[in-house]
Amino acid sequence: MTGLLEMALRRMEALSEEEQNAIATQILESLDDEETWARKFREHPDLLHSLAREAVEEHRRGDTRPLDESSG
């Protein structure tokens, strides 16, 4: 376990059981999402290429915007 994760877990210990469960649920859902995407890309490698091509085309059409509005 990394030091950063240990620090996060120590801070979580001070939270109520309800708050700890809420954070744990978020973490598990995030891990499940990552696993799902990784599996999809493993099973369908053309999917990532297709999504990337679509994103580039959207950007060329001007249909995108910076994530940080202050930087654009």
Biopython code that builds the backbone (N, CA, C, O; Angstrom):
import numpy as np
from Bio.PDB.StructureBuilder import StructureBuilder

atoms = [
    (1, "MET", "N", (0.854, -1.176, 0.000)),
    (1, "MET", "CA", (0.000, 0.000, 0.000)),
    (1, "MET", "C", (0.893, 1.230, 0.000)),
    (1, "MET", "O", (1.904, 1.277, 0.700)),
    (2, "THR", "N", (0.513, 2.211, -0.783)),
    (2, "THR", "CA", (1.325, 3.422, -0.866)),
    (2, "THR", "C", (1.117, 4.302, 0.361)),
    (2, "THR", "O", (0.131, 4.170, 1.086)),
    (3, "GLY", "N", (2.061, 5.191, 0.568)),
    (3, "GLY", "CA", (1.963, 6.118, 1.684)),
    (3, "GLY", "C", (0.750, 7.028, 1.557)),
    (3, "GLY", "O", (0.094, 7.341, 2.550)),
    (4, "LEU", "N", (0.456, 7.446, 0.340)),
    (4, "LEU", "CA", (-0.682, 8.332, 0.132)),
    (4, "LEU", "C", (-1.988, 7.624, 0.479)),
    (4, "LEU", "O", (-2.866, 8.212, 1.110)),
    (5, "LEU", "N", (-2.113, 6.386, 0.075)),
    (5, "LEU", "CA", (-3.332, 5.645, 0.398)),
    (5, "LEU", "C", (-3.434, 5.422, 1.904)),
    (5, "LEU", "O", (-4.523, 5.518, 2.471)),
    (6, "GLU", "N", (-2.318, 5.126, 2.553)),
    (6, "GLU", "CA", (-2.330, 4.965, 4.008)),
    (6, "GLU", "C", (-2.774, 6.253, 4.698)),
    (6, "GLU", "O", (-3.527, 6.212, 5.671)),
    (7, "MET", "N", (-2.306, 7.397, 4.192)),
    (7, "MET", "CA", (-2.688, 8.684, 4.770)),
    (7, "MET", "C", (-4.196, 8.903, 4.601)),
    (7, "MET", "O", (-4.869, 9.357, 5.526)),
    (8, "ALA", "N", (-4.714, 8.581, 3.431)),
    (8, "ALA", "CA", (-6.146, 8.753, 3.186)),
    (8, "ALA", "C", (-6.958, 7.862, 4.114)),
    (8, "ALA", "O", (-7.975, 8.292, 4.658)),
    (9, "LEU", "N", (-6.519, 6.631, 4.297)),
    (9, "LEU", "CA", (-7.248, 5.719, 5.176)),
    (9, "LEU", "C", (-7.205, 6.173, 6.627)),
    (9, "LEU", "O", (-8.192, 6.037, 7.351)),
    (10, "ARG", "N", (-6.065, 6.714, 7.057)),
    (10, "ARG", "CA", (-5.972, 7.244, 8.427)),
    (10, "ARG", "C", (-6.958, 8.393, 8.626)),
    (10, "ARG", "O", (-7.606, 8.492, 9.668)),
    (11, "ARG", "N", (-7.066, 9.258, 7.621)),
    (11, "ARG", "CA", (-8.014, 10.375, 7.736)),
    (11, "ARG", "C", (-9.450, 9.872, 7.747)),
    (11, "ARG", "O", (-10.306, 10.433, 8.431)),
    (12, "MET", "N", (-9.709, 8.820, 6.993)),
    (12, "MET", "CA", (-11.065, 8.274, 6.955)),
    (12, "MET", "C", (-11.478, 7.676, 8.295)),
    (12, "MET", "O", (-12.663, 7.657, 8.630)),
    (13, "GLU", "N", (-10.506, 7.189, 9.062)),
    (13, "GLU", "CA", (-10.819, 6.592, 10.364)),
    (13, "GLU", "C", (-11.524, 7.579, 11.294)),
    (13, "GLU", "O", (-12.282, 7.173, 12.176)),
    (14, "ALA", "N", (-11.276, 8.863, 11.098)),
    (14, "ALA", "CA", (-11.875, 9.879, 11.964)),
    (14, "ALA", "C", (-13.324, 10.190, 11.571)),
    (14, "ALA", "O", (-14.031, 10.881, 12.304)),
    (15, "LEU", "N", (-13.756, 9.690, 10.434)),
    (15, "LEU", "CA", (-15.107, 9.966, 9.954)),
    (15, "LEU", "C", (-16.116, 9.010, 10.572)),
    (15, "LEU", "O", (-15.756, 7.959, 11.102)),
    (16, "SER", "N", (-17.373, 9.390, 10.496)),
    (16, "SER", "CA", (-18.431, 8.512, 10.992)),
    (16, "SER", "C", (-18.525, 7.265, 10.109)),
    (16, "SER", "O", (-18.005, 7.247, 8.993)),
    (17, "GLU", "N", (-19.179, 6.243, 10.606)),
    (17, "GLU", "CA", (-19.357, 5.007, 9.841)),
    (17, "GLU", "C", (-20.081, 5.296, 8.526)),
    (17, "GLU", "O", (-19.736, 4.740, 7.482)),
    (18, "GLU", "N", (-21.073, 6.157, 8.587)),
    (18, "GLU", "CA", (-21.834, 6.510, 7.382)),
    (18, "GLU", "C", (-20.934, 7.171, 6.335)),
    (18, "GLU", "O", (-20.998, 6.838, 5.152)),
    (19, "GLU", "N", (-20.096, 8.111, 6.783)),
    (19, "GLU", "CA", (-19.184, 8.790, 5.858)),
    (19, "GLU", "C", (-18.143, 7.821, 5.293)),
    (19, "GLU", "O", (-17.813, 7.879, 4.108)),
    (20, "GLN", "N", (-17.630, 6.935, 6.142)),
    (20, "GLN", "CA", (-16.666, 5.942, 5.683)),
    (20, "GLN", "C", (-17.285, 5.041, 4.622)),
    (20, "GLN", "O", (-16.657, 4.749, 3.604)),
    (21, "ASN", "N", (-18.518, 4.601, 4.860)),
    (21, "ASN", "CA", (-19.187, 3.735, 3.895)),
    (21, "ASN", "C", (-19.451, 4.458, 2.581)),
    (21, "ASN", "O", (-19.351, 3.858, 1.510)),
    (22, "ALA", "N", (-19.786, 5.738, 2.654)),
    (22, "ALA", "CA", (-20.028, 6.513, 1.440)),
    (22, "ALA", "C", (-18.755, 6.617, 0.602)),
    (22, "ALA", "O", (-18.793, 6.448, -0.617)),
    (23, "ILE", "N", (-17.640, 6.893, 1.255)),
    (23, "ILE", "CA", (-16.366, 6.994, 0.545)),
    (23, "ILE", "C", (-15.953, 5.632, -0.001)),
    (23, "ILE", "O", (-15.481, 5.531, -1.133)),
    (24, "ALA", "N", (-16.129, 4.589, 0.800)),
    (24, "ALA", "CA", (-15.783, 3.241, 0.345)),
    (24, "ALA", "C", (-16.620, 2.861, -0.879)),
    (24, "ALA", "O", (-16.106, 2.241, -1.810)),
    (25, "THR", "N", (-17.883, 3.222, -0.884)),
    (25, "THR", "CA", (-18.751, 2.948, -2.026)),
    (25, "THR", "C", (-18.250, 3.669, -3.272)),
    (25, "THR", "O", (-18.224, 3.093, -4.359)),
    (26, "GLN", "N", (-17.853, 4.927, -3.114)),
    (26, "GLN", "CA", (-17.320, 5.691, -4.251)),
    (26, "GLN", "C", (-16.051, 5.035, -4.804)),
    (26, "GLN", "O", (-15.882, 4.912, -6.017)),
    (27, "ILE", "N", (-15.176, 4.621, -3.909)),
    (27, "ILE", "CA", (-13.924, 3.990, -4.335)),
    (27, "ILE", "C", (-14.220, 2.692, -5.088)),
    (27, "ILE", "O", (-13.660, 2.453, -6.158)),
    (28, "LEU", "N", (-15.091, 1.859, -4.535)),
    (28, "LEU", "CA", (-15.412, 0.582, -5.181)),
    (28, "LEU", "C", (-16.077, 0.795, -6.540)),
    (28, "LEU", "O", (-15.784, 0.072, -7.492)),
    (29, "GLU", "N", (-16.962, 1.776, -6.637)),
    (29, "GLU", "CA", (-17.600, 2.065, -7.918)),
    (29, "GLU", "C", (-16.579, 2.541, -8.937)),
    (29, "GLU", "O", (-16.646, 2.166, -10.107)),
    (30, "SER", "N", (-15.642, 3.357, -8.503)),
    (30, "SER", "CA", (-14.598, 3.845, -9.400)),
    (30, "SER", "C", (-13.720, 2.692, -9.893)),
    (30, "SER", "O", (-13.388, 2.622, -11.076)),
    (31, "LEU", "N", (-13.348, 1.794, -8.984)),
    (31, "LEU", "CA", (-12.545, 0.637, -9.373)),
    (31, "LEU", "C", (-13.315, -0.259, -10.336)),
    (31, "LEU", "O", (-12.743, -0.778, -11.295)),
    (32, "ASP", "N", (-14.600, -0.443, -10.087)),
    (32, "ASP", "CA", (-15.431, -1.248, -10.989)),
    (32, "ASP", "C", (-15.501, -0.616, -12.373)),
    (32, "ASP", "O", (-15.413, -1.312, -13.384)),
    (33, "ASP", "N", (-15.662, 0.715, -12.416)),
    (33, "ASP", "CA", (-15.702, 1.418, -13.701)),
    (33, "ASP", "C", (-14.402, 1.227, -14.469)),
    (33, "ASP", "O", (-14.418, 0.941, -15.666)),
    (34, "GLU", "N", (-13.282, 1.385, -13.780)),
    (34, "GLU", "CA", (-11.983, 1.221, -14.427)),
    (34, "GLU", "C", (-11.825, -0.197, -14.978)),
    (34, "GLU", "O", (-11.330, -0.396, -16.087)),
    (35, "GLU", "N", (-12.250, -1.160, -14.193)),
    (35, "GLU", "CA", (-12.162, -2.555, -14.624)),
    (35, "GLU", "C", (-13.044, -2.808, -15.855)),
    (35, "GLU", "O", (-12.644, -3.523, -16.774)),
    (36, "THR", "N", (-14.223, -2.228, -15.863)),
    (36, "THR", "CA", (-15.138, -2.390, -16.991)),
    (36, "THR", "C", (-14.541, -1.804, -18.264)),
    (36, "THR", "O", (-14.553, -2.451, -19.310)),
    (37, "TRP", "N", (-14.009, -0.564, -18.181)),
    (37, "TRP", "CA", (-13.395, 0.048, -19.361)),
    (37, "TRP", "C", (-12.192, -0.747, -19.839)),
    (37, "TRP", "O", (-12.030, -0.955, -21.041)),
    (38, "ALA", "N", (-11.351, -1.189, -18.926)),
    (38, "ALA", "CA", (-10.170, -1.964, -19.305)),
    (38, "ALA", "C", (-10.577, -3.247, -20.022)),
    (38, "ALA", "O", (-9.971, -3.626, -21.024)),
    (39, "ARG", "N", (-11.606, -3.912, -19.504)),
    (39, "ARG", "CA", (-12.076, -5.149, -20.137)),
    (39, "ARG", "C", (-12.633, -4.869, -21.527)),
    (39, "ARG", "O", (-12.356, -5.612, -22.469)),
    (40, "LYS", "N", (-13.421, -3.793, -21.660)),
    (40, "LYS", "CA", (-13.980, -3.455, -22.968)),
    (40, "LYS", "C", (-12.882, -3.178, -23.985)),
    (40, "LYS", "O", (-12.956, -3.634, -25.126)),
    (41, "PHE", "N", (-11.867, -2.432, -23.569)),
    (41, "PHE", "CA", (-10.790, -2.119, -24.496)),
    (41, "PHE", "C", (-9.951, -3.347, -24.824)),
    (41, "PHE", "O", (-9.441, -3.466, -25.939)),
    (42, "ARG", "N", (-9.801, -4.262, -23.871)),
    (42, "ARG", "CA", (-9.094, -5.522, -24.144)),
    (42, "ARG", "C", (-9.869, -6.368, -25.142)),
    (42, "ARG", "O", (-9.295, -6.931, -26.074)),
    (43, "GLU", "N", (-11.173, -6.450, -24.938)),
    (43, "GLU", "CA", (-12.010, -7.301, -25.779)),
    (43, "GLU", "C", (-12.281, -6.668, -27.142)),
    (43, "GLU", "O", (-12.505, -7.375, -28.125)),
    (44, "HIS", "N", (-12.262, -5.338, -27.200)),
    (44, "HIS", "CA", (-12.575, -4.617, -28.440)),
    (44, "HIS", "C", (-11.556, -3.495, -28.646)),
    (44, "HIS", "O", (-11.885, -2.325, -28.455)),
    (45, "PRO", "N", (-10.327, -3.834, -29.033)),
    (45, "PRO", "CA", (-9.282, -2.811, -29.161)),
    (45, "PRO", "C", (-9.631, -1.714, -30.170)),
    (45, "PRO", "O", (-9.125, -0.596, -30.068)),
    (46, "ASP", "N", (-10.482, -2.024, -31.133)),
    (46, "ASP", "CA", (-10.881, -1.017, -32.106)),
    (46, "ASP", "C", (-11.763, 0.060, -31.482)),
    (46, "ASP", "O", (-11.880, 1.154, -32.035)),
    (47, "LEU", "N", (-12.379, -0.225, -30.351)),
    (47, "LEU", "CA", (-13.258, 0.734, -29.684)),
    (47, "LEU", "C", (-12.497, 1.983, -29.264)),
    (47, "LEU", "O", (-12.967, 3.095, -29.504)),
    (48, "LEU", "N", (-11.336, 1.826, -28.646)),
    (48, "LEU", "CA", (-10.556, 2.983, -28.206)),
    (48, "LEU", "C", (-10.117, 3.813, -29.407)),
    (48, "LEU", "O", (-10.168, 5.042, -29.370)),
    (49, "HIS", "N", (-9.690, 3.145, -30.462)),
    (49, "HIS", "CA", (-9.273, 3.854, -31.674)),
    (49, "HIS", "C", (-10.449, 4.659, -32.239)),
    (49, "HIS", "O", (-10.278, 5.809, -32.644)),
    (50, "SER", "N", (-11.624, 4.060, -32.265)),
    (50, "SER", "CA", (-12.820, 4.729, -32.767)),
    (50, "SER", "C", (-13.180, 5.942, -31.907)),
    (50, "SER", "O", (-13.506, 7.003, -32.440)),
    (51, "LEU", "N", (-13.124, 5.793, -30.586)),
    (51, "LEU", "CA", (-13.431, 6.907, -29.683)),
    (51, "LEU", "C", (-12.423, 8.044, -29.845)),
    (51, "LEU", "O", (-12.796, 9.217, -29.816)),
    (52, "ALA", "N", (-11.149, 7.696, -30.015)),
    (52, "ALA", "CA", (-10.117, 8.716, -30.197)),
    (52, "ALA", "C", (-10.345, 9.471, -31.508)),
    (52, "ALA", "O", (-10.238, 10.696, -31.552)),
    (53, "ARG", "N", (-10.656, 8.740, -32.563)),
    (53, "ARG", "CA", (-10.909, 9.368, -33.860)),
    (53, "ARG", "C", (-12.118, 10.321, -33.760)),
    (53, "ARG", "O", (-12.088, 11.428, -34.297)),
    (54, "GLU", "N", (-13.152, 9.885, -33.084)),
    (54, "GLU", "CA", (-14.343, 10.718, -32.901)),
    (54, "GLU", "C", (-14.008, 11.992, -32.121)),
    (54, "GLU", "O", (-14.497, 13.070, -32.459)),
    (55, "ALA", "N", (-13.178, 11.873, -31.080)),
    (55, "ALA", "CA", (-12.788, 13.040, -30.280)),
    (55, "ALA", "C", (-11.987, 14.031, -31.111)),
    (55, "ALA", "O", (-12.189, 15.241, -30.999)),
    (56, "VAL", "N", (-11.080, 13.531, -31.942)),
    (56, "VAL", "CA", (-10.282, 14.415, -32.795)),
    (56, "VAL", "C", (-11.190, 15.152, -33.778)),
    (56, "VAL", "O", (-11.019, 16.351, -34.000)),
    (57, "GLU", "N", (-12.134, 14.454, -34.354)),
    (57, "GLU", "CA", (-13.063, 15.094, -35.291)),
    (57, "GLU", "C", (-13.910, 16.161, -34.592)),
    (57, "GLU", "O", (-14.133, 17.234, -35.153)),
    (58, "GLU", "N", (-14.377, 15.881, -33.388)),
    (58, "GLU", "CA", (-15.148, 16.874, -32.635)),
    (58, "GLU", "C", (-14.305, 18.117, -32.372)),
    (58, "GLU", "O", (-14.792, 19.243, -32.473)),
    (59, "HIS", "N", (-13.038, 17.900, -32.033)),
    (59, "HIS", "CA", (-12.145, 19.026, -31.774)),
    (59, "HIS", "C", (-11.936, 19.844, -33.047)),
    (59, "HIS", "O", (-11.968, 21.074, -33.003)),
    (60, "ARG", "N", (-11.724, 19.174, -34.175)),
    (60, "ARG", "CA", (-11.532, 19.881, -35.453)),
    (60, "ARG", "C", (-12.759, 20.698, -35.832)),
    (60, "ARG", "O", (-12.627, 21.771, -36.420)),
    (61, "ARG", "N", (-13.940, 20.211, -35.507)),
    (61, "ARG", "CA", (-15.182, 20.935, -35.816)),
    (61, "ARG", "C", (-15.431, 22.089, -34.848)),
    (61, "ARG", "O", (-16.325, 22.906, -35.066)),
    (62, "GLY", "N", (-14.637, 22.154, -33.778)),
    (62, "GLY", "CA", (-14.833, 23.195, -32.776)),
    (62, "GLY", "C", (-15.914, 22.852, -31.773)),
    (62, "GLY", "O", (-16.451, 23.734, -31.104)),
    (63, "ASP", "N", (-16.233, 21.572, -31.667)),
    (63, "ASP", "CA", (-17.284, 21.125, -30.752)),
    (63, "ASP", "C", (-16.767, 20.808, -29.354)),
    (63, "ASP", "O", (-17.496, 20.240, -28.540)),
    (64, "THR", "N", (-15.526, 21.165, -29.065)),
    (64, "THR", "CA", (-14.949, 20.882, -27.753)),
    (64, "THR", "C", (-14.572, 22.196, -27.072)),
    (64, "THR", "O", (-14.518, 23.251, -27.704)),
    (65, "ARG", "N", (-14.317, 22.105, -25.787)),
    (65, "ARG", "CA", (-13.858, 23.263, -25.031)),
    (65, "ARG", "C", (-12.883, 22.772, -23.974)),
    (65, "ARG", "O", (-12.939, 21.610, -23.573)),
    (66, "PRO", "N", (-12.002, 23.631, -23.526)),
    (66, "PRO", "CA", (-11.036, 23.225, -22.488)),
    (66, "PRO", "C", (-11.744, 22.798, -21.210)),
    (66, "PRO", "O", (-12.801, 23.332, -20.874)),
    (67, "LEU", "N", (-11.167, 21.841, -20.502)),
    (67, "LEU", "CA", (-11.733, 21.426, -19.217)),
    (67, "LEU", "C", (-11.665, 22.574, -18.217)),
    (67, "LEU", "O", (-12.587, 22.772, -17.425)),
    (68, "ASP", "N", (-10.571, 23.329, -18.257)),
    (68, "ASP", "CA", (-10.395, 24.473, -17.374)),
    (68, "ASP", "C", (-10.715, 25.720, -18.179)),
    (68, "ASP", "O", (-9.903, 26.165, -18.991)),
    (69, "GLU", "N", (-11.886, 26.281, -17.958)),
    (69, "GLU", "CA", (-12.333, 27.443, -18.732)),
    (69, "GLU", "C", (-11.353, 28.619, -18.664)),
    (69, "GLU", "O", (-11.265, 29.405, -19.608)),
    (70, "SER", "N", (-10.613, 28.747, -17.550)),
    (70, "SER", "CA", (-9.696, 29.881, -17.408)),
    (70, "SER", "C", (-8.465, 29.737, -18.293)),
    (70, "SER", "O", (-7.748, 30.713, -18.514)),
    (71, "SER", "N", (-8.204, 28.506, -18.812)),
    (71, "SER", "CA", (-7.009, 28.307, -19.619)),
    (71, "SER", "C", (-7.271, 28.522, -21.093)),
    (71, "SER", "O", (-6.321, 28.532, -21.876)),
    (72, "GLY", "N", (-8.520, 28.697, -21.511)),
    (72, "GLY", "CA", (-8.799, 28.789, -22.932)),
    (72, "GLY", "C", (-9.217, 30.127, -23.330)),
    (72, "GLY", "O", (-9.489, 30.363, -24.508)),
]
sb = StructureBuilder()
sb.init_structure("model")
sb.init_model(0)
sb.init_chain("A")
sb.init_seg("    ")
for serial, (resi, resn, name, xyz) in enumerate(atoms, 1):
    if name == "N":
        sb.init_residue(resn, " ", resi, " ")
    sb.init_atom(name, np.array(xyz, "f"), 0.0, 1.0, " ", f" {name:<3s}", serial, name[0])
structure = sb.get_structure()
